[in-house]
Amino acid sequence: MYQIGKKIRRFREQKGISQKDFASAIGQSNAKVSNWERGLNRPDVDMLTEICKVLGVSSDELLDITIAPQGISEKEKKVIRAYREKVEIRHAVDILLGINE
């Protein structure tokens, strides 16, 4: 039984997206998404980008990959997400952190 479907379902429900709407957003059938979520099969690697985009998560989060041995905290993940989503603050944050290029 595949585990990725449980994570897809959890992230989908956290975003308040119905299974039908999620399937439509990623261009797949509701039955296919249902099978993923029930662990009967898993999405092709080519689908991961679209799944992550619609769910608003990184592939690291979806696949349970840590970027460092100690991992990063939930707060750090939120900061990274906010930095990525809020283009208008990136320059100010870069200056504040001394990473202005």
C-alpha positions in Angstrom: 0.0 0.0 0.0 1.4 3.4 -1.0 1.7 6.1 1.6 1.9 9.2 -0.6 -1.9 9.2 -1.0 -2.4 9.8 2.7 -0.2 12.9 2.5 -2.1 14.1 -0.6 -5.4 13.7 1.2 -4.1 15.4 4.3 -2.8 18.4 2.4 -5.9 18.6 0.2 -8.2 18.6 3.2 -6.0 21.2 5.0 -6.5 23.5 2.0 -10.3 22.8 2.0 -10.2 21.4 -1.5 -12.7 18.7 -2.4 -11.3 15.6 -4.1 -13.3 16.4 -7.2 -12.0 20.0 -7.4 -8.4 18.7 -6.7 -8.7 16.1 -9.5 -9.9 18.8 -11.9 -7.2 21.2 -10.9 -4.5 18.7 -11.7 -6.1 17.4 -14.8 -6.9 13.9 -13.5 -10.0 11.9 -12.9 -11.7 11.8 -9.5 -11.4 8.0 -9.5 -7.6 8.2 -10.0 -7.2 10.7 -7.1 -9.4 8.4 -5.0 -7.2 5.4 -5.8 -4.1 7.4 -4.8 -5.6 8.5 -1.5 -6.7 5.0 -0.7 -3.2 3.7 -1.4 -4.2 1.5 -4.3 -1.7 3.2 -6.6 0.4 6.4 -6.7 0.8 9.3 -9.0 3.4 9.3 -11.7 6.5 11.4 -11.0 5.4 13.7 -13.8 2.3 14.7 -11.7 4.2 15.7 -8.6 4.9 19.2 -9.7 1.3 19.9 -10.5 0.1 18.2 -7.2 2.5 20.3 -5.2 1.5 23.5 -7.0 -2.2 23.0 -6.3 -1.7 21.9 -2.7 0.8 24.7 -2.0 3.5 22.4 -0.6 7.0 21.5 -1.6 8.0 18.2 -3.0 10.1 17.7 0.1 6.9 18.0 2.2 4.9 15.7 0.0 7.6 13.1 -0.2 8.8 13.5 3.4 12.3 14.5 2.4 14.3 16.5 4.9 16.8 19.0 3.5 19.1 18.7 6.5 19.8 15.9 8.9 18.0 17.8 11.7 15.2 18.9 9.4 13.5 22.2 9.7 10.8 23.3 12.1 7.3 24.1 11.1 7.9 27.8 11.8 10.9 27.7 9.4 8.7 26.0 6.7 6.1 28.8 7.2 8.8 31.4 6.8 10.0 29.8 3.6 6.5 29.5 2.2 5.7 33.2 3.0 9.0 34.3 1.4 8.1 32.3 -1.8 4.5 33.5 -1.9 4.9 37.2 -1.0 7.1 38.5 -3.8 6.7 42.1 -2.6 8.6 41.4 0.7 11.5 39.4 -0.8 13.8 42.4 -1.4 13.3 43.8 2.1 13.9 40.3 3.7 17.1 39.9 1.6 18.4 43.3 2.8 17.5 42.5 6.4 19.3 39.2 6.2 22.2 40.6 4.3 21.7 38.4 1.3 20.9 41.0 -1.2 22.5 40.1 -4.5 
